[in-house]
Amino acid sequence: METTAAIETLALERLNVSAERLRAATTFEEAGIDSLAAIDLVFAIEAHFGILIEADDLLGVHSLGDLIAVVDARVNGGAPA
């Protein structure tokens, strides 16, 4: 859960959207987040957690919940499913 809270905080700081618009199941598109903003968030997450998120890991990421799952896997030493 610590990973989720950190990512939600980073997302709110970086993406300039309200918490109401940015829920785990909401797609980035539905929240009005463009690809450049999403990549900026990924860079911030990598720096925060000291991890590298591969481009292939992001292919199935369409929502904050998807991104949290990828980061959880990386933080816990595995590859995303």
N, CA, C and O atoms as CSV, one atom per row, in Angstrom:
chain,resi,resn,atom,element,x,y,z
A,1,MET,N,N,0.818,-1.202,0.000
A,1,MET,CA,C,0.000,0.000,0.000
A,1,MET,C,C,0.860,1.264,0.000
A,1,MET,O,O,0.428,2.312,-0.479
A,2,GLU,N,N,2.071,1.163,0.536
A,2,GLU,CA,C,2.967,2.308,0.555
A,2,GLU,C,C,3.299,2.768,-0.871
A,2,GLU,O,O,3.384,3.966,-1.141
A,3,THR,N,N,3.482,1.816,-1.763
A,3,THR,CA,C,3.758,2.129,-3.161
A,3,THR,C,C,2.592,2.893,-3.770
A,3,THR,O,O,2.789,3.888,-4.468
A,4,THR,N,N,1.392,2.430,-3.508
A,4,THR,CA,C,0.200,3.078,-4.059
A,4,THR,C,C,0.091,4.521,-3.598
A,4,THR,O,O,-0.153,5.415,-4.408
A,5,ALA,N,N,0.268,4.756,-2.314
A,5,ALA,CA,C,0.161,6.120,-1.775
A,5,ALA,C,C,1.214,7.036,-2.389
A,5,ALA,O,O,0.917,8.181,-2.730
A,6,ALA,N,N,2.440,6.541,-2.533
A,6,ALA,CA,C,3.509,7.359,-3.111
A,6,ALA,C,C,3.213,7.699,-4.571
A,6,ALA,O,O,3.424,8.833,-5.001
A,7,ILE,N,N,2.730,6.728,-5.323
A,7,ILE,CA,C,2.422,6.970,-6.731
A,7,ILE,C,C,1.247,7.928,-6.872
A,7,ILE,O,O,1.267,8.810,-7.730
A,8,GLU,N,N,0.237,7.767,-6.047
A,8,GLU,CA,C,-0.906,8.686,-6.092
A,8,GLU,C,C,-0.461,10.111,-5.790
A,8,GLU,O,O,-0.918,11.051,-6.441
A,9,THR,N,N,0.424,10.283,-4.812
A,9,THR,CA,C,0.935,11.619,-4.471
A,9,THR,C,C,1.730,12.198,-5.632
A,9,THR,O,O,1.534,13.355,-6.003
A,10,LEU,N,N,2.623,11.405,-6.205
A,10,LEU,CA,C,3.404,11.866,-7.356
A,10,LEU,C,C,2.490,12.229,-8.519
A,10,LEU,O,O,2.705,13.236,-9.194
A,11,ALA,N,N,1.476,11.412,-8.752
A,11,ALA,CA,C,0.553,11.666,-9.860
A,11,ALA,C,C,-0.192,12.980,-9.665
A,11,ALA,O,O,-0.326,13.769,-10.600
A,12,LEU,N,N,-0.666,13.208,-8.474
A,12,LEU,CA,C,-1.398,14.449,-8.210
A,12,LEU,C,C,-0.486,15.666,-8.359
A,12,LEU,O,O,-0.920,16.714,-8.838
A,13,GLU,N,N,0.771,15.528,-7.952
A,13,GLU,CA,C,1.727,16.634,-8.083
A,13,GLU,C,C,2.104,16.893,-9.534
A,13,GLU,O,O,2.224,18.049,-9.942
A,14,ARG,N,N,2.291,15.841,-10.316
A,14,ARG,CA,C,2.818,15.971,-11.676
A,14,ARG,C,C,1.767,16.188,-12.751
A,14,ARG,O,O,2.029,16.850,-13.755
A,15,LEU,N,N,0.583,15.636,-12.548
A,15,LEU,CA,C,-0.391,15.589,-13.642
A,15,LEU,C,C,-1.407,16.717,-13.647
A,15,LEU,O,O,-2.155,16.873,-14.612
A,16,ASN,N,N,-1.442,17.494,-12.593
A,16,ASN,CA,C,-2.350,18.635,-12.539
A,16,ASN,C,C,-3.812,18.237,-12.762
A,16,ASN,O,O,-4.546,18.885,-13.508
A,17,VAL,N,N,-4.208,17.159,-12.096
A,17,VAL,CA,C,-5.606,16.730,-12.103
A,17,VAL,C,C,-6.045,16.523,-10.661
A,17,VAL,O,O,-5.221,16.288,-9.777
A,18,SER,N,N,-7.329,16.612,-10.438
A,18,SER,CA,C,-7.855,16.441,-9.088
A,18,SER,C,C,-7.904,14.958,-8.721
A,18,SER,O,O,-7.937,14.084,-9.588
A,19,ALA,N,N,-7.908,14.707,-7.437
A,19,ALA,CA,C,-7.996,13.330,-6.946
A,19,ALA,C,C,-9.283,12.671,-7.418
A,19,ALA,O,O,-9.315,11.461,-7.640
A,20,GLU,N,N,-10.335,13.451,-7.571
A,20,GLU,CA,C,-11.613,12.910,-8.027
A,20,GLU,C,C,-11.524,12.393,-9.464
A,20,GLU,O,O,-12.190,11.421,-9.822
A,21,ARG,N,N,-10.701,13.044,-10.279
A,21,ARG,CA,C,-10.558,12.630,-11.681
A,21,ARG,C,C,-9.537,11.520,-11.857
A,21,ARG,O,O,-9.527,10.844,-12.885
A,22,LEU,N,N,-8.680,11.327,-10.865
A,22,LEU,CA,C,-7.602,10.354,-11.007
A,22,LEU,C,C,-7.807,9.201,-10.027
A,22,LEU,O,O,-7.304,9.218,-8.903
A,23,ARG,N,N,-8.541,8.225,-10.473
A,23,ARG,CA,C,-8.782,7.016,-9.684
A,23,ARG,C,C,-8.052,5.861,-10.358
A,23,ARG,O,O,-7.717,5.936,-11.540
A,24,ALA,N,N,-7.808,4.800,-9.608
A,24,ALA,CA,C,-7.027,3.676,-10.129
A,24,ALA,C,C,-7.607,3.102,-11.421
A,24,ALA,O,O,-6.852,2.723,-12.316
A,25,ALA,N,N,-8.923,3.034,-11.531
A,25,ALA,CA,C,-9.551,2.418,-12.700
A,25,ALA,C,C,-9.767,3.388,-13.859
A,25,ALA,O,O,-10.075,2.955,-14.969
A,26,THR,N,N,-9.614,4.671,-13.626
A,26,THR,CA,C,-9.810,5.662,-14.674
A,26,THR,C,C,-8.625,5.635,-15.625
A,26,THR,O,O,-7.475,5.688,-15.188
A,27,THR,N,N,-8.894,5.553,-16.911
A,27,THR,CA,C,-7.789,5.565,-17.868
A,27,THR,C,C,-7.175,6.962,-17.905
A,27,THR,O,O,-7.819,7.954,-17.564
A,28,PHE,N,N,-5.927,7.011,-18.324
A,28,PHE,CA,C,-5.270,8.309,-18.454
A,28,PHE,C,C,-6.035,9.184,-19.445
A,28,PHE,O,O,-6.164,10.391,-19.245
A,29,GLU,N,N,-6.532,8.576,-20.499
A,29,GLU,CA,C,-7.302,9.319,-21.503
A,29,GLU,C,C,-8.561,9.931,-20.889
A,29,GLU,O,O,-8.865,11.100,-21.126
A,30,GLU,N,N,-9.290,9.144,-20.102
A,30,GLU,CA,C,-10.501,9.645,-19.447
A,30,GLU,C,C,-10.198,10.795,-18.493
A,30,GLU,O,O,-11.021,11.693,-18.315
A,31,ALA,N,N,-9.011,10.764,-17.879
A,31,ALA,CA,C,-8.615,11.813,-16.942
A,31,ALA,C,C,-8.022,13.024,-17.655
A,31,ALA,O,O,-7.705,14.030,-17.020
A,32,GLY,N,N,-7.871,12.926,-18.986
A,32,GLY,CA,C,-7.334,14.038,-19.753
A,32,GLY,C,C,-5.822,14.154,-19.681
A,32,GLY,O,O,-5.270,15.241,-19.855
A,33,ILE,N,N,-5.149,13.036,-19.425
A,33,ILE,CA,C,-3.688,13.030,-19.291
A,33,ILE,C,C,-3.076,12.578,-20.610
A,33,ILE,O,O,-3.377,11.491,-21.103
A,34,ASP,N,N,-2.214,13.418,-21.177
A,34,ASP,CA,C,-1.595,13.050,-22.443
A,34,ASP,C,C,-0.342,12.208,-22.211
A,34,ASP,O,O,0.108,12.038,-21.078
A,35,SER,N,N,0.205,11.691,-23.294
A,35,SER,CA,C,1.334,10.765,-23.192
A,35,SER,C,C,2.582,11.426,-22.608
A,35,SER,O,O,3.335,10.777,-21.881
A,36,LEU,N,N,2.813,12.691,-22.910
A,36,LEU,CA,C,3.996,13.373,-22.363
A,36,LEU,C,C,3.886,13.529,-20.846
A,36,LEU,O,O,4.874,13.358,-20.130
A,37,ALA,N,N,2.715,13.845,-20.366
A,37,ALA,CA,C,2.511,13.961,-18.924
A,37,ALA,C,C,2.671,12.601,-18.256
A,37,ALA,O,O,3.234,12.507,-17.166
A,38,ALA,N,N,2.181,11.551,-18.901
A,38,ALA,CA,C,2.315,10.205,-18.344
A,38,ALA,C,C,3.782,9.793,-18.267
A,38,ALA,O,O,4.200,9.179,-17.286
A,39,ILE,N,N,4.565,10.124,-19.292
A,39,ILE,CA,C,5.997,9.795,-19.276
A,39,ILE,C,C,6.711,10.597,-18.191
A,39,ILE,O,O,7.599,10.068,-17.522
A,40,ASP,N,N,6.345,11.846,-18.008
A,40,ASP,CA,C,6.914,12.650,-16.929
A,40,ASP,C,C,6.646,11.981,-15.581
A,40,ASP,O,O,7.518,11.955,-14.712
A,41,LEU,N,N,5.446,11.443,-15.411
A,41,LEU,CA,C,5.107,10.737,-14.181
A,41,LEU,C,C,5.977,9.491,-14.023
A,41,LEU,O,O,6.461,9.210,-12.927
A,42,VAL,N,N,6.176,8.754,-15.093
A,42,VAL,CA,C,7.020,7.557,-15.033
A,42,VAL,C,C,8.438,7.928,-14.606
A,42,VAL,O,O,9.028,7.240,-13.773
A,43,PHE,N,N,8.990,8.998,-15.160
A,43,PHE,CA,C,10.337,9.437,-14.766
A,43,PHE,C,C,10.389,9.791,-13.281
A,43,PHE,O,O,11.348,9.448,-12.590
A,44,ALA,N,N,9.363,10.471,-12.797
A,44,ALA,CA,C,9.311,10.837,-11.375
A,44,ALA,C,C,9.221,9.593,-10.498
A,44,ALA,O,O,9.844,9.529,-9.438
A,45,ILE,N,N,8.453,8.614,-10.937
A,45,ILE,CA,C,8.326,7.361,-10.190
A,45,ILE,C,C,9.654,6.617,-10.164
A,45,ILE,O,O,10.068,6.109,-9.122
A,46,GLU,N,N,10.322,6.554,-11.313
A,46,GLU,CA,C,11.637,5.894,-11.365
A,46,GLU,C,C,12.610,6.546,-10.392
A,46,GLU,O,O,13.323,5.853,-9.666
A,47,ALA,N,N,12.641,7.861,-10.373
A,47,ALA,CA,C,13.547,8.581,-9.476
A,47,ALA,C,C,13.174,8.345,-8.013
A,47,ALA,O,O,14.048,8.137,-7.172
A,48,HIS,N,N,11.890,8.379,-7.716
A,48,HIS,CA,C,11.427,8.217,-6.347
A,48,HIS,C,C,11.780,6.833,-5.787
A,48,HIS,O,O,12.247,6.719,-4.654
A,49,PHE,N,N,11.555,5.796,-6.579
A,49,PHE,CA,C,11.763,4.428,-6.113
A,49,PHE,C,C,13.137,3.863,-6.458
A,49,PHE,O,O,13.501,2.790,-5.976
A,50,GLY,N,N,13.908,4.576,-7.291
A,50,GLY,CA,C,15.224,4.081,-7.689
A,50,GLY,C,C,15.124,2.832,-8.554
A,50,GLY,O,O,15.919,1.902,-8.413
A,51,ILE,N,N,14.147,2.818,-9.445
A,51,ILE,CA,C,13.937,1.669,-10.327
A,51,ILE,C,C,13.974,2.120,-11.776
A,51,ILE,O,O,13.931,3.314,-12.072
A,52,LEU,N,N,14.054,1.152,-12.668
A,52,LEU,CA,C,13.953,1.421,-14.101
A,52,LEU,C,C,12.712,0.705,-14.616
A,52,LEU,O,O,12.560,-0.501,-14.427
A,53,ILE,N,N,11.850,1.435,-15.250
A,53,ILE,CA,C,10.650,0.852,-15.855
A,53,ILE,C,C,10.908,0.776,-17.353
A,53,ILE,O,O,11.081,1.796,-18.019
A,54,GLU,N,N,10.930,-0.432,-17.865
A,54,GLU,CA,C,11.205,-0.653,-19.285
A,54,GLU,C,C,10.007,-0.201,-20.129
A,54,GLU,O,O,8.862,-0.237,-19.676
A,55,ALA,N,N,10.291,0.216,-21.338
A,55,ALA,CA,C,9.222,0.637,-22.252
A,55,ALA,C,C,8.214,-0.491,-22.474
A,55,ALA,O,O,7.012,-0.239,-22.561
A,56,ASP,N,N,8.694,-1.730,-22.565
A,56,ASP,CA,C,7.796,-2.873,-22.751
A,56,ASP,C,C,6.826,-3.028,-21.589
A,56,ASP,O,O,5.699,-3.488,-21.771
A,57,ASP,N,N,7.273,-2.637,-20.379
A,57,ASP,CA,C,6.408,-2.727,-19.204
A,57,ASP,C,C,5.193,-1.805,-19.322
A,57,ASP,O,O,4.153,-2.048,-18.709
A,58,LEU,N,N,5.340,-0.755,-20.110
A,58,LEU,CA,C,4.298,0.267,-20.199
A,58,LEU,C,C,3.281,0.008,-21.309
A,58,LEU,O,O,2.298,0.739,-21.434
A,59,LEU,N,N,3.512,-1.022,-22.109
A,59,LEU,CA,C,2.625,-1.270,-23.250
A,59,LEU,C,C,1.176,-1.521,-22.834
A,59,LEU,O,O,0.259,-1.104,-23.541
A,60,GLY,N,N,0.955,-2.177,-21.728
A,60,GLY,CA,C,-0.403,-2.460,-21.290
A,60,GLY,C,C,-0.921,-1.504,-20.235
A,60,GLY,O,O,-1.964,-1.748,-19.628
A,61,VAL,N,N,-0.197,-0.414,-20.015
A,61,VAL,CA,C,-0.587,0.543,-18.975
A,61,VAL,C,C,-1.527,1.584,-19.566
A,61,VAL,O,O,-1.160,2.347,-20.460
A,62,HIS,N,N,-2.752,1.594,-19.041
A,62,HIS,CA,C,-3.749,2.548,-19.523
A,62,HIS,C,C,-4.358,3.371,-18.392
A,62,HIS,O,O,-5.098,4.325,-18.630
A,63,SER,N,N,-4.033,2.985,-17.150
A,63,SER,CA,C,-4.628,3.664,-15.993
A,63,SER,C,C,-3.602,3.748,-14.870
A,63,SER,O,O,-2.548,3.115,-14.919
A,64,LEU,N,N,-3.931,4.531,-13.872
A,64,LEU,CA,C,-3.054,4.633,-12.710
A,64,LEU,C,C,-2.925,3.274,-12.026
A,64,LEU,O,O,-1.846,2.923,-11.549
A,65,GLY,N,N,-4.000,2.518,-11.974
A,65,GLY,CA,C,-3.957,1.185,-11.378
A,65,GLY,C,C,-2.997,0.265,-12.114
A,65,GLY,O,O,-2.263,-0.499,-11.486
A,66,ASP,N,N,-2.997,0.332,-13.443
A,66,ASP,CA,C,-2.050,-0.459,-14.245
A,66,ASP,C,C,-0.616,-0.066,-13.913
A,66,ASP,O,O,0.250,-0.925,-13.748
A,67,LEU,N,N,-0.374,1.237,-13.817
A,67,LEU,CA,C,0.966,1.728,-13.524
A,67,LEU,C,C,1.406,1.301,-12.122
A,67,LEU,O,O,2.562,0.929,-11.921
A,68,ILE,N,N,0.506,1.351,-11.174
A,68,ILE,CA,C,0.817,0.916,-9.807
A,68,ILE,C,C,1.225,-0.556,-9.812
A,68,ILE,O,O,2.171,-0.932,-9.119
A,69,ALA,N,N,0.537,-1.386,-10.573
A,69,ALA,CA,C,0.875,-2.812,-10.644
A,69,ALA,C,C,2.280,-3.025,-11.203
A,69,ALA,O,O,3.022,-3.872,-10.706
A,70,VAL,N,N,2.645,-2.266,-12.226
A,70,VAL,CA,C,3.988,-2.360,-12.809
A,70,VAL,C,C,5.041,-1.956,-11.785
A,70,VAL,O,O,6.048,-2.644,-11.615
A,71,VAL,N,N,4.808,-0.852,-11.113
A,71,VAL,CA,C,5.777,-0.361,-10.139
A,71,VAL,C,C,5.881,-1.326,-8.959
A,71,VAL,O,O,6.984,-1.597,-8.484
A,72,ASP,N,N,4.762,-1.843,-8.484
A,72,ASP,CA,C,4.793,-2.829,-7.397
A,72,ASP,C,C,5.684,-4.017,-7.761
A,72,ASP,O,O,6.482,-4.480,-6.946
A,73,ALA,N,N,5.537,-4.497,-8.984
A,73,ALA,CA,C,6.347,-5.633,-9.425
A,73,ALA,C,C,7.829,-5.272,-9.430
A,73,ALA,O,O,8.657,-6.064,-8.980
A,74,ARG,N,N,8.170,-4.100,-9.929
A,74,ARG,CA,C,9.566,-3.662,-9.997
A,74,ARG,C,C,10.143,-3.441,-8.586
A,74,ARG,O,O,11.265,-3.855,-8.295
A,75,VAL,N,N,9.384,-2.801,-7.745
A,75,VAL,CA,C,9.848,-2.506,-6.381
A,75,VAL,C,C,10.085,-3.805,-5.610
A,75,VAL,O,O,10.994,-3.890,-4.784
A,76,ASN,N,N,9.265,-4.805,-5.886
A,76,ASN,CA,C,9.388,-6.085,-5.190
A,76,ASN,C,C,10.328,-7.053,-5.891
A,76,ASN,O,O,10.354,-8.242,-5.573
A,77,GLY,N,N,11.106,-6.539,-6.853
A,77,GLY,CA,C,12.152,-7.318,-7.479
A,77,GLY,C,C,11.744,-8.205,-8.636
A,77,GLY,O,O,12.549,-9.001,-9.120
A,78,GLY,N,N,10.533,-8.084,-9.079
A,78,GLY,CA,C,10.090,-8.928,-10.190
A,78,GLY,C,C,9.809,-8.145,-11.434
A,78,GLY,O,O,9.947,-6.922,-11.475
A,79,ALA,N,N,9.416,-8.862,-12.437
A,79,ALA,CA,C,8.989,-8.234,-13.680
A,79,ALA,C,C,7.474,-8.156,-13.663
A,79,ALA,O,O,6.817,-9.048,-13.127
A,80,PRO,N,N,6.917,-7.122,-14.231
A,80,PRO,CA,C,5.460,-6.995,-14.296
A,80,PRO,C,C,4.836,-8.178,-15.024
A,80,PRO,O,O,5.436,-8.751,-15.934
A,81,ALA,N,N,3.635,-8.532,-14.616
A,81,ALA,CA,C,2.927,-9.665,-15.246
A,81,ALA,C,C,2.365,-9.278,-16.580
A,81,ALA,O,O,1.741,-10.101,-17.249
